[in-house]
């Protein structure tokens, strides 16, 4: 079975501040991705090769993203989307979800 959708779900649904033990597993996934790159190239991927492979294809890379590098962004994006959509889906419980658009940080914009 495909592993990428499961990792994506984990990244979007698990705040690392609350579950730091997940971090070591993400580092193992990152290492496995790097090893897979090395195996497909028939030599061990150097730090420079791994750095280049992580760049976007438009920048000459392979677009391989490290789960460790995107975990916080993935969770924040999912959280922001959920806090905007869930009150629309469940209006009776809308008061349970924070309204970040009305926060004082956005009043001066």
N, CA, C and O atoms as a GROMACS GRO file, in nm:
protein
  436
    1UNK      N    1   0.084  -0.119   0.000
    1UNK     CA    2   0.000   0.000   0.000
    1UNK      C    3   0.088   0.124   0.000
    1UNK      O    4   0.202   0.122   0.046
    2UNK      N    5   0.033   0.231  -0.052
    2UNK     CA    6   0.107   0.357  -0.062
    2UNK      C    7   0.132   0.416   0.077
    2UNK      O    8   0.042   0.418   0.161
    3UNK      N    9   0.251   0.463   0.098
    3UNK     CA   10   0.290   0.519   0.227
    3UNK      C   11   0.271   0.670   0.229
    3UNK      O   12   0.240   0.727   0.333
    4UNK      N   13   0.290   0.735   0.116
    4UNK     CA   14   0.285   0.882   0.111
    4UNK      C   15   0.154   0.940   0.165
    4UNK      O   16   0.159   1.035   0.242
    5UNK      N   17   0.036   0.887   0.127
    5UNK     CA   18  -0.087   0.945   0.183
    5UNK      C   19  -0.095   0.930   0.335
    5UNK      O   20  -0.150   1.016   0.404
    6UNK      N   21  -0.040   0.822   0.387
    6UNK     CA   22  -0.043   0.802   0.532
    6UNK      C   23   0.049   0.901   0.603
    6UNK      O   24   0.015   0.953   0.709
    7UNK      N   25   0.163   0.927   0.543
    7UNK     CA   26   0.256   1.024   0.602
    7UNK      C   27   0.194   1.163   0.595
    7UNK      O   28   0.203   1.241   0.690
    8UNK      N   29   0.131   1.195   0.483
    8UNK     CA   30   0.066   1.325   0.468
    8UNK      C   31  -0.042   1.343   0.574
    8UNK      O   32  -0.052   1.449   0.635
    9UNK      N   33  -0.121   1.239   0.596
    9UNK     CA   34  -0.225   1.246   0.700
    9UNK      C   35  -0.163   1.268   0.838
    9UNK      O   36  -0.212   1.348   0.917
   10UNK      N   37  -0.056   1.196   0.865
   10UNK     CA   38   0.014   1.212   0.993
   10UNK      C   39   0.064   1.355   1.011
   10UNK      O   40   0.049   1.414   1.118
   11UNK      N   41   0.124   1.410   0.906
   11UNK     CA   42   0.178   1.546   0.914
   11UNK      C   43   0.068   1.648   0.937
   11UNK      O   44   0.086   1.744   1.011
   12UNK      N   45  -0.047   1.628   0.873
   12UNK     CA   46  -0.156   1.726   0.883
   12UNK      C   47  -0.234   1.715   1.013
   12UNK      O   48  -0.299   1.811   1.055
   13UNK      N   49  -0.230   1.600   1.077
   13UNK     CA   50  -0.317   1.579   1.193
   13UNK      C   51  -0.245   1.570   1.326
   13UNK      O   52  -0.311   1.556   1.430
   14UNK      N   53  -0.113   1.576   1.328
   14UNK     CA   54  -0.039   1.556   1.453
   14UNK      C   55   0.047   1.677   1.484
   14UNK      O   56   0.146   1.702   1.415
   15UNK      N   57   0.012   1.752   1.590
   15UNK     CA   58   0.099   1.863   1.630
   15UNK      C   59   0.223   1.808   1.699
   15UNK      O   60   0.212   1.737   1.799
   16UNK      N   61   0.339   1.840   1.648
   16UNK     CA   62   0.463   1.786   1.703
   16UNK      C   63   0.489   1.835   1.845
   16UNK      O   64   0.557   1.767   1.922
   17UNK      N   65   0.437   1.952   1.880
   17UNK     CA   66   0.457   2.002   2.016
   17UNK      C   67   0.386   1.912   2.118
   17UNK      O   68   0.430   1.901   2.232
   18UNK      N   69   0.277   1.850   2.076
   18UNK     CA   70   0.200   1.763   2.165
   18UNK      C   71   0.252   1.619   2.160
   18UNK      O   72   0.247   1.548   2.260
   19UNK      N   73   0.300   1.578   2.043
   19UNK     CA   74   0.346   1.440   2.024
   19UNK      C   75   0.489   1.437   1.972
   19UNK      O   76   0.511   1.397   1.857
   20UNK      N   77   0.588   1.478   2.053
   20UNK     CA   78   0.726   1.483   2.003
   20UNK      C   79   0.785   1.345   1.971
   20UNK      O   80   0.882   1.336   1.897
   21UNK      N   81   0.727   1.238   2.024
   21UNK     CA   82   0.780   1.105   1.996
   21UNK      C   83   0.762   1.067   1.849
   21UNK      O   84   0.831   0.976   1.801
   22UNK      N   85   0.675   1.132   1.779
   22UNK     CA   86   0.654   1.105   1.637
   22UNK      C   87   0.774   1.153   1.556
   22UNK      O   88   0.801   1.102   1.447
   23UNK      N   89   0.845   1.251   1.608
   23UNK     CA   90   0.958   1.311   1.536
   23UNK      C   91   1.062   1.207   1.497
   23UNK      O   92   1.113   1.209   1.385
   24UNK      N   93   1.094   1.115   1.589
   24UNK     CA   94   1.196   1.014   1.558
   24UNK      C   95   1.152   0.924   1.444
   24UNK      O   96   1.235   0.878   1.366
   25UNK      N   97   1.023   0.900   1.433
   25UNK     CA   98   0.972   0.818   1.322
   25UNK      C   99   0.981   0.895   1.190
   25UNK      O  100   1.012   0.837   1.086
   26UNK      N  101   0.955   1.025   1.195
   26UNK     CA  102   0.969   1.106   1.074
   26UNK      C  103   1.114   1.111   1.028
   26UNK      O  104   1.142   1.110   0.908
   27UNK      N  105   1.206   1.115   1.124
   27UNK     CA  106   1.348   1.112   1.086
   27UNK      C  107   1.385   0.980   1.020
   27UNK      O  108   1.469   0.977   0.930
   28UNK      N  109   1.322   0.871   1.063
   28UNK     CA  110   1.347   0.741   1.000
   28UNK      C  111   1.291   0.739   0.858
   28UNK      O  112   1.352   0.683   0.767
   29UNK      N  113   1.176   0.800   0.838
   29UNK     CA  114   1.117   0.810   0.703
   29UNK      C  115   1.209   0.893   0.614
   29UNK      O  116   1.234   0.858   0.499
   30UNK      N  117   1.258   1.004   0.668
   30UNK     CA  118   1.349   1.091   0.594
   30UNK      C  119   1.474   1.014   0.552
   30UNK      O  120   1.520   1.025   0.438
   31UNK      N  121   1.528   0.937   0.643
   31UNK     CA  122   1.646   0.856   0.614
   31UNK      C  123   1.616   0.749   0.509
   31UNK      O  124   1.699   0.722   0.422
   32UNK      N  125   1.498   0.690   0.517
   32UNK     CA  126   1.459   0.588   0.418
   32UNK      C  127   1.445   0.650   0.279
   32UNK      O  128   1.483   0.588   0.179
   33UNK      N  129   1.390   0.771   0.271
   33UNK     CA  130   1.380   0.840   0.143
   33UNK      C  131   1.518   0.867   0.084
   33UNK      O  132   1.541   0.850  -0.036
   34UNK      N  133   1.608   0.909   0.169
   34UNK     CA  134   1.745   0.936   0.124
   34UNK      C  135   1.813   0.807   0.077
   34UNK      O  136   1.883   0.807  -0.024
   35UNK      N  137   1.793   0.700   0.151
   35UNK     CA  138   1.850   0.570   0.111
   35UNK      C  139   1.791   0.523  -0.021
   35UNK      O  140   1.863   0.468  -0.105
   36UNK      N  141   1.660   0.544  -0.039
   36UNK     CA  142   1.596   0.503  -0.165
   36UNK      C  143   1.653   0.582  -0.283
   36UNK      O  144   1.672   0.526  -0.391
   37UNK      N  145   1.679   0.710  -0.261
   37UNK     CA  146   1.742   0.790  -0.366
   37UNK      C  147   1.880   0.733  -0.399
   37UNK      O  148   1.914   0.717  -0.516
   38UNK      N  149   1.957   0.703  -0.297
   38UNK     CA  150   2.090   0.647  -0.318
   38UNK      C  151   2.084   0.513  -0.391
   38UNK      O  152   2.167   0.487  -0.479
   39UNK      N  153   1.988   0.429  -0.355
   39UNK     CA  154   1.975   0.299  -0.421
   39UNK      C  155   1.936   0.314  -0.568
   39UNK      O  156   1.982   0.237  -0.652
   40UNK      N  157   1.852   0.411  -0.597
   40UNK     CA  158   1.811   0.429  -0.737
   40UNK      C  159   1.923   0.490  -0.821
   40UNK      O  160   1.924   0.474  -0.944
   41UNK      N  161   2.016   0.559  -0.757
   41UNK     CA  162   2.129   0.618  -0.828
   41UNK      C  163   2.252   0.527  -0.827
   41UNK      O  164   2.353   0.556  -0.891
   42UNK      N  165   2.242   0.416  -0.755
   42UNK     CA  166   2.350   0.317  -0.743
   42UNK      C  167   2.473   0.370  -0.672
   42UNK      O  168   2.583   0.318  -0.691
   43UNK      N  169   2.456   0.472  -0.590
   43UNK     CA  170   2.563   0.518  -0.500
   43UNK      C  171   2.498   0.594  -0.386
   43UNK      O  172   2.385   0.642  -0.398
   44UNK      N  173   2.569   0.606  -0.276
   44UNK     CA  174   2.515   0.674  -0.160
   44UNK      C  175   2.497   0.822  -0.191
   44UNK      O  176   2.588   0.889  -0.241
   45UNK      N  177   2.380   0.872  -0.162
   45UNK     CA  178   2.351   1.013  -0.188
   45UNK      C  179   2.425   1.100  -0.087
   45UNK      O  180   2.408   1.085   0.034
   46UNK      N  181   2.508   1.189  -0.137
   46UNK     CA  182   2.580   1.282  -0.051
   46UNK      C  183   2.483   1.388   0.002
   46UNK      O  184   2.369   1.397  -0.042
   47UNK      N  185   2.530   1.466   0.096
   47UNK     CA  186   2.446   1.574   0.149
   47UNK      C  187   2.406   1.671   0.038
   47UNK      O  188   2.292   1.717   0.034
   48UNK      N  189   2.498   1.701  -0.051
   48UNK     CA  190   2.470   1.792  -0.163
   48UNK      C  191   2.367   1.731  -0.258
   48UNK      O  192   2.276   1.800  -0.303
   49UNK      N  193   2.381   1.601  -0.288
   49UNK     CA  194   2.285   1.534  -0.376
   49UNK      C  195   2.146   1.532  -0.314
   49UNK      O  196   2.047   1.552  -0.383
   50UNK      N  197   2.139   1.509  -0.183
   50UNK     CA  198   2.010   1.508  -0.114
   50UNK      C  199   1.948   1.647  -0.114
   50UNK      O  200   1.827   1.662  -0.133
   51UNK      N  201   2.031   1.748  -0.092
   51UNK     CA  202   1.983   1.886  -0.096
   51UNK      C  203   1.926   1.920  -0.234
   51UNK      O  204   1.820   1.982  -0.245
   52UNK      N  205   1.996   1.880  -0.338
   52UNK     CA  206   1.949   1.906  -0.475
   52UNK      C  207   1.822   1.828  -0.505
   52UNK      O  208   1.732   1.880  -0.572
   53UNK      N  209   1.813   1.705  -0.459
   53UNK     CA  210   1.693   1.622  -0.484
   53UNK      C  211   1.570   1.681  -0.417
   53UNK      O  212   1.458   1.659  -0.464
   54UNK      N  213   1.588   1.755  -0.309
   54UNK     CA  214   1.475   1.814  -0.238
   54UNK      C  215   1.424   1.942  -0.304
   54UNK      O  216   1.316   1.991  -0.269
   55UNK      N  217   1.498   1.996  -0.397
   55UNK     CA  218   1.451   2.116  -0.467
   55UNK      C  219   1.335   2.083  -0.559
   55UNK      O  220   1.318   1.968  -0.600
   56UNK      N  221   1.258   2.184  -0.591
   56UNK     CA  222   1.146   2.166  -0.682
   56UNK      C  223   1.198   2.130  -0.822
   56UNK      O  224   1.308   2.170  -0.858
   57UNK      N  225   1.120   2.056  -0.899
   57UNK     CA  226   1.163   2.023  -1.036
   57UNK      C  227   1.194   2.147  -1.119
   57UNK      O  228   1.282   2.143  -1.205
   58UNK      N  229   1.124   2.256  -1.096
   58UNK     CA  230   1.151   2.379  -1.170
   58UNK      C  231   1.288   2.437  -1.138
   58UNK      O  232   1.340   2.520  -1.212
   59UNK      N  233   1.345   2.393  -1.026
   59UNK     CA  234   1.478   2.439  -0.986
   59UNK      C  235   1.584   2.331  -1.011
   59UNK      O  236   1.696   2.341  -0.961
   60UNK      N  237   1.549   2.230  -1.088
   60UNK     CA  238   1.644   2.125  -1.121
   60UNK      C  239   1.649   2.010  -1.022
   60UNK      O  240   1.737   1.925  -1.032
   61UNK      N  241   1.557   2.006  -0.929
   61UNK     CA  242   1.554   1.899  -0.830
   61UNK      C  243   1.454   1.792  -0.864
   61UNK      O  244   1.394   1.793  -0.972
   62UNK      N  245   1.435   1.699  -0.772
   62UNK     CA  246   1.340   1.590  -0.792
   62UNK      C  247   1.209   1.613  -0.716
   62UNK      O  248   1.114   1.537  -0.732
   63UNK      N  249   1.204   1.716  -0.634
   63UNK     CA  250   1.082   1.745  -0.559
   63UNK      C  251   1.059   1.652  -0.441
   63UNK      O  252   0.946   1.641  -0.393
   64UNK      N  253   1.164   1.585  -0.394
   64UNK     CA  254   1.151   1.497  -0.277
   64UNK      C  255   1.152   1.585  -0.152
   64UNK      O  256   1.252   1.649  -0.121
   65UNK      N  257   1.041   1.586  -0.083
   65UNK     CA  258   1.031   1.670   0.036
   65UNK      C  259   1.052   1.588   0.161
   65UNK      O  260   1.000   1.477   0.174
   66UNK      N  261   1.127   1.643   0.252
   66UNK     CA  262   1.151   1.577   0.380
   66UNK      C  263   1.031   1.598   0.471
   66UNK      O  264   0.988   1.712   0.490
   67UNK      N  265   0.976   1.491   0.528
   67UNK     CA  266   0.866   1.508   0.622
   67UNK      C  267   0.904   1.596   0.740
   67UNK      O  268   0.820   1.668   0.793
   68UNK      N  269   1.029   1.590   0.782
   68UNK     CA  270   1.075   1.670   0.896
   68UNK      C  271   1.070   1.820   0.865
   68UNK      O  272   1.048   1.901   0.955
   69UNK      N  273   1.089   1.856   0.739
   69UNK     CA  274   1.089   1.997   0.700
   69UNK      C  275   0.950   2.054   0.683
   69UNK      O  276   0.932   2.176   0.690
   70UNK      N  277   0.850   1.971   0.660
   70UNK     CA  278   0.718   2.024   0.632
   70UNK      C  279   0.613   1.992   0.738
   70UNK      O  280   0.496   2.023   0.719
   71UNK      N  281   0.653   1.930   0.848
   71UNK     CA  282   0.556   1.888   0.948
   71UNK      C  283   0.479   2.005   1.009
   71UNK      O  284   0.357   1.999   1.020
   72UNK      N  285   0.547   2.111   1.048
   72UNK     CA  286   0.478   2.224   1.112
   72UNK      C  287   0.388   2.298   1.014
   72UNK      O  288   0.276   2.337   1.049
   73UNK      N  289   0.435   2.318   0.893
   73UNK     CA  290   0.356   2.388   0.791
   73UNK      C  291   0.232   2.307   0.755
   73UNK      O  292   0.123   2.363   0.741
   74UNK      N  293   0.247   2.176   0.741
   74UNK     CA  294   0.133   2.090   0.707
   74UNK      C  295   0.027   2.095   0.816
   74UNK      O  296  -0.092   2.105   0.786
   75UNK      N  297   0.068   2.088   0.942
   75UNK     CA  298  -0.029   2.092   1.052
   75UNK      C  299  -0.098   2.227   1.058
   75UNK      O  300  -0.220   2.233   1.073
   76UNK      N  301  -0.022   2.335   1.047
   76UNK     CA  302  -0.082   2.469   1.053
   76UNK      C  303  -0.181   2.492   0.939
   76UNK      O  304  -0.287   2.551   0.960
   77UNK      N  305  -0.146   2.448   0.820
   77UNK     CA  306  -0.236   2.464   0.706
   77UNK      C  307  -0.365   2.385   0.727
   77UNK      O  308  -0.474   2.435   0.699
   78UNK      N  309  -0.353   2.264   0.775
   78UNK     CA  310  -0.470   2.183   0.801
   78UNK      C  311  -0.557   2.243   0.911
   78UNK      O  312  -0.679   2.245   0.900
   79UNK      N  313  -0.493   2.292   1.016
   79UNK     CA  314  -0.565   2.354   1.127
   79UNK      C  315  -0.640   2.479   1.080
   79UNK      O  316  -0.757   2.498   1.114
   80UNK      N  317  -0.572   2.562   1.003
   80UNK     CA  318  -0.636   2.685   0.954
   80UNK      C  319  -0.755   2.654   0.863
   80UNK      O  320  -0.859   2.719   0.872
   81UNK      N  321  -0.740   2.554   0.777
   81UNK     CA  322  -0.849   2.515   0.688
   81UNK      C  323  -0.967   2.460   0.768
   81UNK      O  324  -1.082   2.492   0.742
   82UNK      N  325  -0.936   2.375   0.867
   82UNK     CA  326  -1.042   2.314   0.947
   82UNK      C  327  -1.118   2.419   1.029
   82UNK      O  328  -1.240   2.411   1.039
   83UNK      N  329  -1.047   2.516   1.087
   83UNK     CA  330  -1.117   2.617   1.167
   83UNK      C  331  -1.205   2.707   1.082
   83UNK      O  332  -1.299   2.769   1.133
   84UNK      N  333  -1.177   2.715   0.953
   84UNK     CA  334  -1.261   2.794   0.863
   84UNK      C  335  -1.380   2.713   0.812
   84UNK      O  336  -1.489   2.767   0.796
   85UNK      N  337  -1.360   2.582   0.787
   85UNK     CA  338  -1.464   2.500   0.725
   85UNK      C  339  -1.557   2.432   0.825
   85UNK      O  340  -1.676   2.418   0.797
   86UNK      N  341  -1.505   2.390   0.938
   86UNK     CA  342  -1.589   2.314   1.031
   86UNK      C  343  -1.710   2.393   1.083
   86UNK      O  344  -1.817   2.334   1.096
   87UNK      N  345  -1.698   2.523   1.113
   87UNK     CA  346  -1.818   2.596   1.155
   87UNK      C  347  -1.925   2.603   1.045
   87UNK      O  348  -2.044   2.612   1.075
   88UNK      N  349  -1.883   2.599   0.921
   88UNK     CA  350  -1.980   2.599   0.812
   88UNK      C  351  -2.050   2.463   0.800
   88UNK      O  352  -2.167   2.456   0.765
   89UNK      N  353  -1.976   2.358   0.829
   89UNK     CA  354  -2.034   2.224   0.821
   89UNK      C  355  -2.119   2.192   0.943
   89UNK      O  356  -2.217   2.118   0.933
   90UNK      N  357  -2.082   2.248   1.058
   90UNK     CA  358  -2.153   2.221   1.184
   90UNK      C  359  -2.188   2.353   1.252
   90UNK      O  360  -2.126   2.389   1.352
   91UNK      N  361  -2.286   2.426   1.199
   91UNK     CA  362  -2.317   2.559   1.251
   91UNK      C  363  -2.355   2.562   1.399
   91UNK      O  364  -2.324   2.659   1.469
   92UNK      N  365  -2.420   2.457   1.447
   92UNK     CA  366  -2.459   2.455   1.589
   92UNK      C  367  -2.337   2.455   1.681
   92UNK      O  368  -2.346   2.498   1.796
   93UNK      N  369  -2.223   2.408   1.630
   93UNK     CA  370  -2.102   2.399   1.711
   93UNK      C  371  -1.996   2.500   1.669
   93UNK      O  372  -1.879   2.489   1.707
   94UNK      N  373  -2.037   2.598   1.591
   94UNK     CA  374  -1.943   2.698   1.541
   94UNK      C  375  -1.870   2.774   1.650
   94UNK      O  376  -1.757   2.817   1.631
   95UNK      N  377  -1.935   2.789   1.766
   95UNK     CA  378  -1.872   2.861   1.877
   95UNK      C  379  -1.750   2.786   1.934
   95UNK      O  380  -1.672   2.845   2.009
   96UNK      N  381  -1.735   2.659   1.900
   96UNK     CA  382  -1.623   2.580   1.951
   96UNK      C  383  -1.493   2.602   1.872
   96UNK      O  384  -1.385   2.563   1.916
   97UNK      N  385  -1.506   2.665   1.757
   97UNK     CA  386  -1.390   2.683   1.669
   97UNK      C  387  -1.347   2.830   1.669
   97UNK      O  388  -1.430   2.919   1.652
   98UNK      N  389  -1.218   2.855   1.688
   98UNK     CA  390  -1.171   2.994   1.692
   98UNK      C  391  -1.185   3.062   1.557
   98UNK      O  392  -1.168   2.999   1.452
   99UNK      N  393  -1.215   3.191   1.560
   99UNK     CA  394  -1.226   3.271   1.438
   99UNK      C  395  -1.100   3.357   1.428
   99UNK      O  396  -1.094   3.467   1.483
  100UNK      N  397  -1.000   3.304   1.358
  100UNK     CA  398  -0.872   3.375   1.349
  100UNK      C  399  -0.882   3.500   1.263
  100UNK      O  400  -0.801   3.591   1.279
  101UNK      N  401  -0.977   3.506   1.173
  101UNK     CA  402  -0.992   3.624   1.087
  101UNK      C  403  -1.033   3.746   1.170
  101UNK      O  404  -1.004   3.859   1.131
  102UNK      N  405  -1.098   3.724   1.283
  102UNK     CA  406  -1.143   3.834   1.368
  102UNK      C  407  -1.045   3.862   1.482
  102UNK      O  408  -1.076   3.939   1.573
  103UNK      N  409  -0.928   3.800   1.479
  103UNK     CA  410  -0.831   3.818   1.587
  103UNK      C  411  -0.769   3.958   1.580
  103UNK      O  412  -0.766   4.018   1.473
  104UNK      N  413  -0.719   4.009   1.692
  104UNK     CA  414  -0.659   4.143   1.694
  104UNK      C  415  -0.539   4.156   1.599
  104UNK      O  416  -0.508   4.267   1.555
  105UNK      N  417  -0.473   4.049   1.567
  105UNK     CA  418  -0.356   4.056   1.477
  105UNK      C  419  -0.396   4.102   1.337
  105UNK      O  420  -0.313   4.158   1.265
  106UNK      N  421  -0.519   4.080   1.299
  106UNK     CA  422  -0.565   4.115   1.164
  106UNK      C  423  -0.641   4.247   1.159
  106UNK      O  424  -0.680   4.291   1.051
  107UNK      N  425  -0.661   4.312   1.274
  107UNK     CA  426  -0.737   4.436   1.274
  107UNK      C  427  -0.668   4.549   1.203
  107UNK      O  428  -0.736   4.635   1.146
  108UNK      N  429  -0.536   4.553   1.203
  108UNK     CA  430  -0.461   4.663   1.140
  108UNK      C  431  -0.438   4.642   0.990
  108UNK      O  432  -0.383   4.729   0.923
  109UNK      N  433  -0.478   4.529   0.939
  109UNK     CA  434  -0.453   4.501   0.796
  109UNK      C  435  -0.560   4.560   0.707
  109UNK      O  436  -0.554   4.545   0.585
   0.00000   0.00000   0.00000
